[in-house]
């Protein structure tokens, strides 16, 4: 399953977040989800926020991987995860519901 992981942290913690991220890259722990896109930081004058925000697209084999990555960054970084469904799966589910 693919998920978008939106993250946020305080600007004062940038060096600590980078250190933690670099440590994660060295570990390559199978308990963590695989990063397939990103991380990318969001800068928008339309949605100003005092914290730094961004997103990463992850591939998850089991939900415990999301808990592992969240716990790894606590208390520096807050995550929110949203699953990404491929259109073929969405259409399949829709068709099943239509048949009922």
Helices and strands as residue ranges (DSSP letters): E 2-9, G 11-13, H 14-27, E 34-42, E 52-59, H 64-73, E 77-84, H 87-99
